[in-house]
Amino acid sequence: MAKRTGPTNKNLSNLISELKELSIKEKVNVWKRIANDLSKPTRQRRKTNIYKINKYTKEDEIALVPGKVLGLGELSKKITVAAFQYSDVAKEKINKIGKAITIKELIKQNPKGKKVRIIG
């Protein structure tokens, strides 16, 4: 069995350590959960389509996807979507109505993790 080394992507490794530190500092378990989800292998990370984000969120809420957002479906609510990665189509569709940001931007804007819903 191969030894587990964790993500080799430097940006991802830095984000995971930032999330863990913020979780301890702010005493918010959401960030710890996202850090654990992002620590998983690429094929086990979440992939979510826009229609699922639209279905499970409310107006003016923040949808957090610890993985990749794909472009199937349409967005009908004004929401903010934070994810590690986006497909080009998904980012374009989200920015028409809502706002697509990275997880790093989200932790700067909302360190307490208020009104965040994990999708995927």
Number of C-alpha atoms within 10 A of each C-alpha: 3 4 5 7 8 12 16 8 8 9 10 16 16 12 17 22 13 16 25 19 15 19 21 12 11 12 12 17 16 18 24 20 16 20 22 13 17 23 18 14 12 11 8 11 16 16 17 20 18 20 15 16 25 18 11 12 18 15 12 12 16 25 23 23 27 25 25 20 30 18 20 14 14 16 21 15 17 19 22 21 26 26 24 17 18 22 12 11 12 21 20 15 18 24 16 12 15 19 16 22 19 15 22 17 12 18 17 9 10 12 16 18 17 11 11 18 18 17 21 18
